[in-house]
């Protein structure tokens, strides 16, 4: 069973260890020191930022991280997408990773994305869509989005998380289902 809860400061050592894993570091390109994790995830963990940083569990065991936010709360993200696709302020963005390398390639990412998409319609009742930009080179990530039911709706250049990557990105979208579905 997939579940999640808000990330807490007590989770930072685990998060740091995941950020240091080669399969995560490749795409997130994030410092994994205790100070960097506290700096970059602390405000959300304390409820001082409007994003959801969520620790993901599989059958009660922590396995990854989900970040969820409204584009209206981070206008710089919407502005970067503007040349590629118009994004409503109420649309939601997702970012994610599976931390345990033993769980990669088994469909868990797709299950997590499917679960958070379904929950987002309830948690963000004004969200018309979920819009996720992903590096075109990150095949595993965009394939998980596709398998979870998101559609590729645009392509364009954006600043990559990892400066080693080129600027090519795909943009995926899930549109809120009609009421009653």
PLY file of the C-alpha trace (Angstrom):
ply
format ascii 1.0
element vertex 181
property float x
property float y
property float z
element edge 180
property int vertex1
property int vertex2
end_header
0.00 0.00 0.00
1.27 3.47 -0.93
0.89 6.19 1.71
2.62 9.41 2.70
2.88 12.01 5.38
4.43 15.44 5.68
8.22 15.37 5.83
9.59 16.29 9.27
13.00 17.43 10.41
13.50 13.96 11.93
13.37 12.59 8.35
16.29 14.74 7.17
19.04 12.12 7.74
17.10 9.62 5.61
16.40 12.28 2.98
20.08 13.21 2.89
21.07 9.58 2.38
18.63 9.29 -0.52
19.82 12.53 -2.13
23.35 11.07 -2.08
22.27 7.91 -3.93
23.63 8.02 -7.51
20.22 7.41 -9.14
18.74 10.39 -7.21
21.79 12.66 -7.36
21.90 12.25 -11.15
18.57 14.02 -11.64
18.05 16.06 -8.46
21.63 17.36 -8.30
21.06 18.41 -4.70
23.52 18.76 -1.85
23.02 15.93 0.63
24.78 17.33 3.71
22.72 17.78 6.88
23.04 21.57 6.60
21.90 21.61 2.94
18.92 19.35 3.61
17.85 21.48 6.59
18.31 24.67 4.55
16.31 23.47 1.55
13.61 21.34 3.15
13.28 22.92 6.60
10.75 25.64 5.76
8.34 23.17 4.16
8.78 20.71 7.05
7.91 23.49 9.51
4.86 24.58 7.49
6.45 27.92 6.56
6.27 27.27 2.83
3.17 26.56 0.72
4.46 23.29 -0.74
3.82 19.71 0.34
7.04 17.80 0.96
5.84 14.27 1.58
7.66 11.18 2.76
6.34 8.23 0.73
5.81 4.80 2.25
5.31 1.36 0.76
3.57 -0.94 3.24
4.70 1.32 6.08
8.35 1.52 5.00
9.76 4.88 3.78
10.75 4.64 0.12
10.85 8.12 -1.42
9.90 11.76 -1.57
7.05 13.64 -3.24
6.91 17.40 -3.61
3.64 19.02 -4.57
2.88 22.71 -5.03
0.60 25.15 -6.82
2.16 27.12 -9.65
0.51 30.25 -8.26
2.61 29.89 -5.09
5.82 29.69 -7.15
5.30 32.11 -10.07
8.92 31.73 -11.16
8.15 28.11 -12.12
5.13 29.15 -14.17
7.19 31.92 -15.79
9.83 29.42 -16.92
7.10 27.27 -18.48
5.34 30.25 -20.12
7.25 30.07 -23.44
6.33 26.38 -23.70
2.81 26.13 -22.26
0.38 28.32 -20.34
-0.09 27.03 -16.80
-3.03 28.18 -14.64
-2.08 29.50 -11.20
-4.20 26.78 -9.55
-2.45 23.97 -11.48
-0.28 21.70 -9.36
3.31 20.63 -9.98
4.86 17.36 -8.80
8.42 16.27 -8.24
9.39 12.88 -6.89
11.99 10.21 -6.45
12.28 6.67 -5.12
15.17 6.73 -2.64
15.94 3.05 -2.26
17.86 1.87 -5.35
16.61 -1.70 -4.84
13.07 -0.49 -5.66
13.91 1.20 -8.97
12.53 -0.30 -12.16
9.71 -2.28 -10.54
6.83 0.12 -11.25
6.78 1.74 -7.83
7.27 5.25 -9.26
4.22 4.80 -11.47
2.15 3.60 -8.50
3.26 6.58 -6.40
2.46 9.06 -9.17
-0.95 7.48 -9.78
-1.74 7.69 -6.06
-0.68 11.32 -5.66
-2.58 12.38 -8.79
-5.76 10.83 -7.40
-5.21 12.45 -4.00
-4.44 15.82 -5.57
-7.95 16.14 -7.00
-9.27 15.90 -3.43
-6.50 17.90 -1.72
-6.53 20.74 -4.27
-10.20 21.11 -5.27
-9.49 24.20 -7.41
-6.70 22.56 -9.43
-7.74 22.13 -13.06
-4.64 20.10 -13.86
-1.31 18.70 -12.77
1.58 19.89 -14.94
4.99 18.22 -14.64
8.08 19.31 -16.57
10.79 16.65 -16.80
14.18 16.50 -18.46
13.86 14.81 -21.83
16.94 12.78 -20.92
15.24 11.33 -17.82
13.45 8.52 -19.62
12.59 6.61 -16.43
10.78 9.64 -15.00
8.75 10.53 -18.07
7.89 6.88 -18.72
6.56 6.62 -15.14
4.41 9.70 -15.80
3.07 8.15 -19.00
2.33 4.83 -17.31
0.52 6.74 -14.55
-1.77 8.27 -17.19
-0.25 11.72 -17.73
0.00 12.93 -21.34
2.91 14.71 -22.95
1.48 18.08 -23.96
4.56 20.15 -24.81
8.31 20.19 -25.34
10.75 23.02 -24.90
13.83 24.36 -23.24
14.10 24.90 -19.50
16.96 25.19 -17.04
17.92 21.65 -16.01
18.34 20.65 -12.35
21.70 19.15 -13.27
23.94 21.52 -15.23
25.36 18.51 -17.08
22.02 18.08 -18.88
20.86 19.98 -21.90
17.82 22.25 -21.70
15.36 19.91 -23.49
12.29 19.13 -21.39
8.96 17.40 -21.87
5.84 18.67 -20.15
3.24 16.19 -18.94
-0.29 16.90 -17.81
-3.18 15.24 -16.02
-6.49 17.05 -16.37
-9.03 16.93 -13.57
-11.61 14.28 -14.43
-15.23 15.38 -14.76
-17.31 15.22 -11.58
-18.70 11.78 -10.93
-15.76 9.85 -12.33
0 1
1 2
2 3
3 4
4 5
5 6
6 7
7 8
8 9
9 10
10 11
11 12
12 13
13 14
14 15
15 16
16 17
17 18
18 19
19 20
20 21
21 22
22 23
23 24
24 25
25 26
26 27
27 28
28 29
29 30
30 31
31 32
32 33
33 34
34 35
35 36
36 37
37 38
38 39
39 40
40 41
41 42
42 43
43 44
44 45
45 46
46 47
47 48
48 49
49 50
50 51
51 52
52 53
53 54
54 55
55 56
56 57
57 58
58 59
59 60
60 61
61 62
62 63
63 64
64 65
65 66
66 67
67 68
68 69
69 70
70 71
71 72
72 73
73 74
74 75
75 76
76 77
77 78
78 79
79 80
80 81
81 82
82 83
83 84
84 85
85 86
86 87
87 88
88 89
89 90
90 91
91 92
92 93
93 94
94 95
95 96
96 97
97 98
98 99
99 100
100 101
101 102
102 103
103 104
104 105
105 106
106 107
107 108
108 109
109 110
110 111
111 112
112 113
113 114
114 115
115 116
116 117
117 118
118 119
119 120
120 121
121 122
122 123
123 124
124 125
125 126
126 127
127 128
128 129
129 130
130 131
131 132
132 133
133 134
134 135
135 136
136 137
137 138
138 139
139 140
140 141
141 142
142 143
143 144
144 145
145 146
146 147
147 148
148 149
149 150
150 151
151 152
152 153
153 154
154 155
155 156
156 157
157 158
158 159
159 160
160 161
161 162
162 163
163 164
164 165
165 166
166 167
167 168
168 169
169 170
170 171
171 172
172 173
173 174
174 175
175 176
176 177
177 178
178 179
179 180
